[in-house]
Amino acid sequence: MKYSRRVRQQAARSSSLPVREEIRVLEASAEPCTNRSGYGWLVLAAILGLTMLLASGNASAATEETANGCPATFNHKMKQLHSSKVLDLCEVSAGKPVLLINTASHCGFTKQFGDLQAIHDKYKDKGLVVIGVASNSFNQEAKTEEEAARICKKNFGVSFTMLAPVPVRGDEAHPLFREVAAQSVTPKWNFYKYLLNADGQVVESWSSITVPDDEDLLQVL
């Protein structure tokens, strides 16, 4: 079975071993069927049918809209970092694609705030919304929101939307991250990145070690 070059590139870029392993297993299990009788093709067809059904279920959940036309993925109100202001993510996303990141102030990847700000500066006028969500799920967030805000804003000049700390994994994960995890992968560390289209569907995701490039971002703009 042949897979698209795009899928292989994503797997090669990703540090998520389960994704690459899943593709390898699917390829290995599909190849013998090409040399067998019709029974092998029936098994393969059943597997592909089930995969498409599951994918369709995830897509329909992601595209479900609230009464105001906002994708259910963004139907949340979350507190802005170091502020009493509560933001409506439907208003923040404003029907545009979103780059969502779980951040932390005392992490080896904290310097990526600078890269994310550069993405915001380059693509904000082209319709991309960057949203950072502080989190102490990996015990590397600042002790106070004031400190977290100072680090990202004063040290890295962050001007994109930053939200107050919430859990991003496990039973206590915020619903926003439960949804993106259901569509993609649960954050395994700080600075996981999720690119969502205007319908709230996760188009692509990256681990901590990767920053999206122009080609990645232009697919939703």
Phi and psi in degrees as a GROMACS rama.xvg file:
@    title "Ramachandran Plot"
@    xaxis  label "Phi"
@    yaxis  label "Psi"
@TYPE xy
-99.2809  139.529  LYS-2
-113.336  154.077  TYR-3
-66.0273  152.63  SER-4
-59.6539  -33.386  ARG-5
-63.5001  -43.5545  ARG-6
-63.8652  -42.7897  VAL-7
-64.8707  -39.6587  ARG-8
-63.9323  -40.5879  GLN-9
-63.0631  -43.3938  GLN-10
-64.2141  -39.5178  ALA-11
-68.0163  -36.2791  ALA-12
-72.2984  -32.7863  ARG-13
-74.4751  144.398  SER-14
-91.5733  5.20733  SER-15
-83.133  96.5626  SER-16
-56.916  -38.8202  LEU-17
-57.5528  -33.3769  PRO-18
-65.637  -48.4109  VAL-19
-65.2927  -39.0834  ARG-20
-66.0487  -38.1633  GLU-21
-62.7216  -42.6003  GLU-22
-64.1122  -41.2844  ILE-23
-62.8666  -43.0613  ARG-24
-65.478  -42.0249  VAL-25
-62.2851  -41.5534  LEU-26
-64.4661  -44.2463  GLU-27
-64.5165  -38.717  ALA-28
-75.0518  -23.7852  SER-29
-85.4611  -32.8304  ALA-30
-58.4319  -46.525  GLU-31
-59.5565  -26.5109  PRO-32
-65.9073  -23.9411  CYS-33
-71.0293  -17.0625  THR-34
-109.93  10.2529  ASN-35
-108.565  -177.537  ARG-36
-75.0828  -172.438  SER-37
-60.0641  -23.468  GLY-38
-61.678  -41.4232  TYR-39
-61.2295  -40.9598  GLY-40
-66.0203  -34.5345  TRP-41
-64.5322  -41.4749  LEU-42
-62.7916  -46.3818  VAL-43
-60.8739  -42.919  LEU-44
-62.1339  -39.0311  ALA-45
-64.7263  -41.5242  ALA-46
-63.421  -46.4686  ILE-47
-64.5169  -37.7422  LEU-48
-62.9385  -42.9295  GLY-49
-65.2894  -40.5258  LEU-50
-60.4848  -44.5217  THR-51
-65.8321  -36.3484  MET-52
-65.0035  -43.4144  LEU-53
-65.8815  -41.578  LEU-54
-63.0478  -39.8172  ALA-55
-63.4848  -37.6068  SER-56
-64.5946  -42.5857  GLY-57
-65.2132  -41.3346  ASN-58
-65.1625  -40.6719  ALA-59
-66.4573  -35.0637  SER-60
-66.2724  -40.0458  ALA-61
-70.4188  -33.877  ALA-62
-88.3559  -1.33899  THR-63
-59.7034  134.618  GLU-64
-114.495  151.866  GLU-65
-82.7149  178.749  THR-66
-60.7459  -28.813  ALA-67
-89.5611  8.89906  ASN-68
85.1169  3.48068  GLY-69
-82.7112  135.686  CYS-70
-57.3561  140.568  PRO-71
-58.0593  -28.433  ALA-72
-55.7174  -38.1679  THR-73
-98.4425  7.94271  PHE-74
-81.438  65.5967  ASN-75
-142.301  150.78  HIS-76
-113.831  125.261  LYS-77
-133.641  147.782  MET-78
-76.5136  137.162  LYS-79
-69.9735  146.366  GLN-80
-61.0106  131.616  LEU-81
50.7884  49.6248  HIS-82
-158.064  155.414  SER-83
-87.4592  -3.6481  SER-84
-75.481  132.455  LYS-85
-103.314  126.69  VAL-86
-101.355  140.074  LEU-87
-90.9694  116.159  ASP-88
-65.6441  -23.291  LEU-89
-63.7128  -38.1669  CYS-90
-76.1734  -36.804  GLU-91
-65.9992  -45.3481  VAL-92
-72.7803  -34.1914  SER-93
51.2901  38.897  ALA-94
70.2184  21.9132  GLY-95
-115.049  163.978  LYS-96
-64.2482  151.291  PRO-97
-130.163  135.86  VAL-98
-104.847  111.487  LEU-99
-105.995  133.582  LEU-100
-136.191  136.129  ILE-101
-91.7825  124.002  ASN-102
-116.571  166.397  THR-103
-153.183  149.847  ALA-104
-86.5231  -24.6439  SER-105
-122.917  59.6354  HIS-106
-126.757  153.866  CYS-107
-62.7016  -17.1357  GLY-108
-101.642  6.50066  PHE-109
-57.9997  -29.7238  THR-110
-61.964  -16.1197  LYS-111
-66.4307  -12.0579  GLN-112
-53.4436  -38.7408  PHE-113
-64.2078  -41.0385  GLY-114
-65.96  -40.537  ASP-115
-68.2335  -36.0164  LEU-116
-65.5318  -37.6346  GLN-117
-63.5476  -39.5369  ALA-118
-63.4475  -43.5851  ILE-119
-60.0333  -45.8235  HIS-120
-62.9106  -38.103  ASP-121
-77.3725  -34.2779  LYS-122
-115.349  -0.999579  TYR-123
-61.9962  -35.5088  LYS-124
-82.4508  -5.55366  ASP-125
-102.353  2.2799  LYS-126
107.846  4.03937  GLY-127
-90.8274  132.886  LEU-128
-108.826  123.162  VAL-129
-100.516  127.661  VAL-130
-128.488  120.317  ILE-131
-101.889  134.894  GLY-132
-119.833  111.454  VAL-133
-66.0855  147.59  ALA-134
-156.568  144.492  SER-135
-108.617  22.7105  ASN-136
-61.488  -22.9492  SER-137
-114.496  18.6766  PHE-138
59.443  37.976  ASN-139
-132.012  15.3804  GLN-140
-88.1888  156.535  GLU-141
-61.7456  157.133  ALA-142
-70.4395  -27.2035  LYS-143
-129.775  155.811  THR-144
-66.0098  -31.8181  GLU-145
-60.4409  -44.3968  GLU-146
-66.8692  -42.1101  GLU-147
-61.0212  -42.6138  ALA-148
-65.9608  -39.7968  ALA-149
-63.5765  -42.8077  ARG-150
-63.2636  -48.9637  ILE-151
-75.0072  -35.0965  CYS-152
-86.721  -46.8656  LYS-153
-81.1333  -38.7981  LYS-154
-78.0348  -32.4754  ASN-155
-124.181  1.08723  PHE-156
67.0485  28.7  GLY-157
-65.047  127.757  VAL-158
-123.295  -5.66011  SER-159
-76.028  167.307  PHE-160
-62.8289  126.435  THR-161
-121.036  130.338  MET-162
-106.958  154.358  LEU-163
-64.4145  157.53  ALA-164
-59.4812  135.702  PRO-165
-141.89  155.911  VAL-166
-67.1896  143.322  PRO-167
-119.912  1.87816  VAL-168
-149.924  161.026  ARG-169
83.2019  -171.51  GLY-170
-63.7533  -25.9803  ASP-171
-93.946  4.96585  GLU-172
-56.7514  140.796  ALA-173
-60.902  144.696  HIS-174
-52.3942  -32.9627  PRO-175
-59.21  -44.4563  LEU-176
-81.2574  -23.3155  PHE-177
-66.1676  -37.1144  ARG-178
-69.3161  -47.0799  GLU-179
-67.1311  -31.8832  VAL-180
-67.0798  -37.8374  ALA-181
-64.7267  -33.1478  ALA-182
-85.497  -26.0537  GLN-183
-134.034  -98.2992  SER-184
-149.316  147.391  VAL-185
-72.5859  139.708  THR-186
-58.0622  128.36  PRO-187
-98.7092  -6.08848  LYS-188
-165.921  179.018  TRP-189
-66.6726  155.884  ASN-190
63.5523  38.9533  PHE-191
-77.6544  145.844  TYR-192
-126.404  135.872  LYS-193
-127.379  125.646  TYR-194
-100.864  116.005  LEU-195
-111.635  140.77  LEU-196
-81.2835  -178.66  ASN-197
-65.7441  -17.267  ALA-198
-90.7532  3.94702  ASP-199
82.5711  14.5483  GLY-200
-93.8327  135.971  GLN-201
-74.0656  116.305  VAL-202
-87.3252  -37.6347  VAL-203
-160.562  155.601  GLU-204
-140.785  156.435  SER-205
-136.487  148.606  TRP-206
-78.824  -177.119  SER-207
-59.9644  -31.5618  SER-208
-81.2153  -8.8807  ILE-209
-117.695  135.971  THR-210
-109.682  130.196  VAL-211
-55.9325  143.221  PRO-212
-103.269  -178.682  ASP-213
-59.5986  -42.7982  ASP-214
-60.8706  -40.5176  GLU-215
-60.8726  -45.8128  ASP-216
-75.2606  -33.4238  LEU-217
-68.3116  -16.327  LEU-218
-67.7062  -16.1958  GLN-219
-114.057  2.92764  VAL-220
